[in-house]
Amino acid sequence: MDEIFKIEARAIVEGMKLAWLKGYKQVEINCDNVMLIDIICNGMSCEEVTR
C-alpha cells in the first residue's frame, strides 16, 4: 500500500482516538481519499489499512 495512504490513515485513526478520549462520540472527518473513506465506513481496522 502507498506510504502516503498509510500516513493519512494513521493520522485519521489517531485523531479519532484522541477525540474519543476527550469524550467526543461523533466526529466529522474531511478527506479527499475515496478509498480511505470507504475503508473507514466499512469498519476495517487500522492494522488492516496500514499493512
HELIX and SHEET records of a PDB file:
HELIX    1   1 GLU A    3  LEU A   21  1                                  19    
HELIX    2   2 VAL A   34  CYS A   41  1                                   8    
HELIX    3   3 CYS A   46  VAL A   49  1                                   4    
END                                                                             
